[in-house]
Amino acid sequence: MTLIEGLLASLAATPAAEWLAVVLALAYLLLAVRQDPWCWVCAAASSAIYCVLFARAGLFMQSALQVFYIAMAGYGWYAWRGGRDAAAAPLAVSTWTLATHALAVGAVLLATALNGRLLAPAGSGALPYVDALVAWVSVLATWMVARKVLENWLYWIVIDLVAAGLYWTQGLHATTALFFVYVAVAVRGFFVWRADVVVARAAREAVTGA
């Protein structure tokens, strides 16, 4: 059997629940690029399914991460729709300084090291440090999406490639394929959101210049 035939056979054997989670997750990402608040509804539904699938695959940090995603879906829906003030303007796309990024990356690496060390001795999960890294970077990037921070897409591009390899080793082939699609969509998401930042910056400069 060739590699392509093996891949097709694996995809054909993928459970319906995983395919549903994949479709919902892709819908979340495409709607997020458009800054549509309904992306968070798709995110919550997909995460609920993945919570079970990852636990069965022994990826316990990934399973726990889905609980966080569900909570963040509620927060994202709230924040993107203007928070408590229903008449408020939608949340605008913003950027972080290099110092903020350095602090965030440092915190993620520290959490990964501690988390991975806790998981590894007990043998409670496959590739514990990679599992922990994917989980903690995803926590950071999801928070950035909820706050509409432009650079979230750059974090997703990197961690989605790492996650694709992790999920492949655990037999989640449809999810692996999804994460490669995620990378392409994340690239587009970055340029779409960056255009909003450029327009907003030009508008501020026009007002200041006036």
Contacts in CASP RR format, 6 or more apart in sequence:
PFRMAT RR
TARGET T0000
AUTHOR 0000-0000-0000
METHOD contacts of the structure
MODEL  1
MTLIEGLLASLAATPAAEWLAVVLALAYLLLAVRQDPWCWVCAAASSAIY
CVLFARAGLFMQSALQVFYIAMAGYGWYAWRGGRDAAAAPLAVSTWTLAT
HALAVGAVLLATALNGRLLAPAGSGALPYVDALVAWVSVLATWMVARKVL
ENWLYWIVIDLVAAGLYWTQGLHATTALFFVYVAVAVRGFFVWRADVVVA
RAAREAVTGA
1 9 0 8 1.000
7 173 0 8 1.000
10 171 0 8 1.000
10 173 0 8 1.000
11 173 0 8 1.000
11 174 0 8 1.000
11 177 0 8 1.000
14 173 0 8 1.000
14 174 0 8 1.000
15 53 0 8 1.000
17 49 0 8 1.000
17 52 0 8 1.000
17 53 0 8 1.000
18 49 0 8 1.000
18 53 0 8 1.000
18 172 0 8 1.000
18 174 0 8 1.000
18 175 0 8 1.000
19 174 0 8 1.000
20 49 0 8 1.000
21 46 0 8 1.000
21 49 0 8 1.000
21 50 0 8 1.000
21 53 0 8 1.000
21 175 0 8 1.000
22 46 0 8 1.000
22 174 0 8 1.000
22 175 0 8 1.000
22 177 0 8 1.000
22 178 0 8 1.000
24 42 0 8 1.000
24 43 0 8 1.000
24 45 0 8 1.000
24 46 0 8 1.000
24 49 0 8 1.000
25 42 0 8 1.000
25 43 0 8 1.000
25 46 0 8 1.000
25 50 0 8 1.000
25 178 0 8 1.000
26 178 0 8 1.000
26 181 0 8 1.000
26 182 0 8 1.000
26 185 0 8 1.000
27 39 0 8 1.000
27 42 0 8 1.000
28 39 0 8 1.000
28 40 0 8 1.000
28 42 0 8 1.000
28 43 0 8 1.000
28 46 0 8 1.000
29 39 0 8 1.000
29 182 0 8 1.000
29 185 0 8 1.000
29 186 0 8 1.000
30 39 0 8 1.000
30 185 0 8 1.000
31 38 0 8 1.000
31 39 0 8 1.000
31 42 0 8 1.000
32 39 0 8 1.000
32 145 0 8 1.000
32 189 0 8 1.000
33 185 0 8 1.000
33 188 0 8 1.000
33 189 0 8 1.000
33 192 0 8 1.000
33 193 0 8 1.000
34 192 0 8 1.000
35 80 0 8 1.000
35 90 0 8 1.000
35 93 0 8 1.000
35 148 0 8 1.000
35 193 0 8 1.000
35 196 0 8 1.000
37 76 0 8 1.000
37 77 0 8 1.000
37 80 0 8 1.000
37 81 0 8 1.000
40 73 0 8 1.000
40 74 0 8 1.000
40 76 0 8 1.000
40 77 0 8 1.000
40 80 0 8 1.000
41 73 0 8 1.000
41 77 0 8 1.000
43 69 0 8 1.000
43 70 0 8 1.000
43 72 0 8 1.000
43 73 0 8 1.000
44 69 0 8 1.000
44 70 0 8 1.000
44 73 0 8 1.000
44 74 0 8 1.000
47 66 0 8 1.000
47 67 0 8 1.000
47 69 0 8 1.000
47 70 0 8 1.000
47 73 0 8 1.000
48 66 0 8 1.000
48 70 0 8 1.000
50 62 0 8 1.000
50 63 0 8 1.000
50 66 0 8 1.000
50 175 0 8 1.000
51 63 0 8 1.000
51 66 0 8 1.000
51 67 0 8 1.000
51 70 0 8 1.000
52 63 0 8 1.000
53 172 0 8 1.000
53 175 0 8 1.000
54 60 0 8 1.000
54 62 0 8 1.000
54 63 0 8 1.000
54 65 0 8 1.000
54 66 0 8 1.000
55 63 0 8 1.000
57 126 0 8 1.000
57 170 0 8 1.000
57 171 0 8 1.000
57 172 0 8 1.000
58 124 0 8 1.000
58 125 0 8 1.000
58 126 0 8 1.000
58 170 0 8 1.000
59 125 0 8 1.000
59 126 0 8 1.000
59 131 0 8 1.000
59 166 0 8 1.000
59 167 0 8 1.000
59 170 0 8 1.000
60 119 0 8 1.000
60 124 0 8 1.000
60 125 0 8 1.000
60 131 0 8 1.000
61 115 0 8 1.000
61 119 0 8 1.000
61 125 0 8 1.000
61 128 0 8 1.000
61 131 0 8 1.000
61 132 0 8 1.000
61 134 0 8 1.000
61 135 0 8 1.000
62 131 0 8 1.000
62 134 0 8 1.000
62 135 0 8 1.000
64 135 0 8 1.000
65 134 0 8 1.000
65 135 0 8 1.000
65 138 0 8 1.000
65 139 0 8 1.000
68 139 0 8 1.000
68 142 0 8 1.000
69 138 0 8 1.000
69 142 0 8 1.000
72 142 0 8 1.000
72 143 0 8 1.000
72 146 0 8 1.000
75 146 0 8 1.000
76 145 0 8 1.000
76 146 0 8 1.000
79 91 0 8 1.000
79 146 0 8 1.000
79 147 0 8 1.000
80 90 0 8 1.000
80 91 0 8 1.000
80 146 0 8 1.000
80 148 0 8 1.000
81 90 0 8 1.000
82 88 0 8 1.000
82 89 0 8 1.000
82 90 0 8 1.000
82 91 0 8 1.000
91 147 0 8 1.000
91 148 0 8 1.000
92 148 0 8 1.000
92 196 0 8 1.000
92 200 0 8 1.000
93 148 0 8 1.000
93 149 0 8 1.000
93 150 0 8 1.000
93 193 0 8 1.000
93 196 0 8 1.000
93 197 0 8 1.000
93 200 0 8 1.000
94 147 0 8 1.000
94 148 0 8 1.000
94 149 0 8 1.000
94 150 0 8 1.000
94 197 0 8 1.000
95 149 0 8 1.000
95 150 0 8 1.000
95 151 0 8 1.000
95 197 0 8 1.000
96 104 0 8 1.000
96 144 0 8 1.000
96 149 0 8 1.000
96 151 0 8 1.000
101 151 0 8 1.000
104 140 0 8 1.000
107 140 0 8 1.000
108 133 0 8 1.000
108 136 0 8 1.000
108 137 0 8 1.000
108 139 0 8 1.000
108 140 0 8 1.000
111 132 0 8 1.000
111 136 0 8 1.000
112 129 0 8 1.000
112 132 0 8 1.000
112 133 0 8 1.000
112 136 0 8 1.000
113 129 0 8 1.000
115 128 0 8 1.000
115 132 0 8 1.000
115 135 0 8 1.000
115 136 0 8 1.000
116 128 0 8 1.000
116 129 0 8 1.000
116 131 0 8 1.000
116 132 0 8 1.000
119 125 0 8 1.000
119 128 0 8 1.000
119 131 0 8 1.000
119 132 0 8 1.000
120 128 0 8 1.000
120 129 0 8 1.000
125 131 0 8 1.000
126 166 0 8 1.000
126 169 0 8 1.000
126 170 0 8 1.000
127 166 0 8 1.000
127 169 0 8 1.000
130 162 0 8 1.000
130 166 0 8 1.000
131 166 0 8 1.000
133 159 0 8 1.000
133 162 0 8 1.000
134 159 0 8 1.000
134 162 0 8 1.000
134 163 0 8 1.000
134 166 0 8 1.000
137 155 0 8 1.000
137 158 0 8 1.000
137 159 0 8 1.000
138 159 0 8 1.000
138 163 0 8 1.000
140 155 0 8 1.000
141 152 0 8 1.000
141 155 0 8 1.000
141 156 0 8 1.000
141 159 0 8 1.000
142 152 0 8 1.000
144 151 0 8 1.000
144 152 0 8 1.000
144 155 0 8 1.000
145 152 0 8 1.000
148 193 0 8 1.000
150 190 0 8 1.000
150 193 0 8 1.000
150 194 0 8 1.000
150 197 0 8 1.000
153 186 0 8 1.000
153 187 0 8 1.000
153 189 0 8 1.000
153 190 0 8 1.000
153 193 0 8 1.000
154 190 0 8 1.000
156 182 0 8 1.000
156 183 0 8 1.000
156 186 0 8 1.000
157 183 0 8 1.000
157 186 0 8 1.000
157 187 0 8 1.000
157 190 0 8 1.000
160 179 0 8 1.000
160 180 0 8 1.000
160 182 0 8 1.000
160 183 0 8 1.000
160 186 0 8 1.000
161 179 0 8 1.000
161 183 0 8 1.000
163 179 0 8 1.000
164 176 0 8 1.000
164 179 0 8 1.000
164 180 0 8 1.000
164 183 0 8 1.000
165 176 0 8 1.000
167 173 0 8 1.000
167 175 0 8 1.000
167 176 0 8 1.000
167 179 0 8 1.000
168 176 0 8 1.000
END
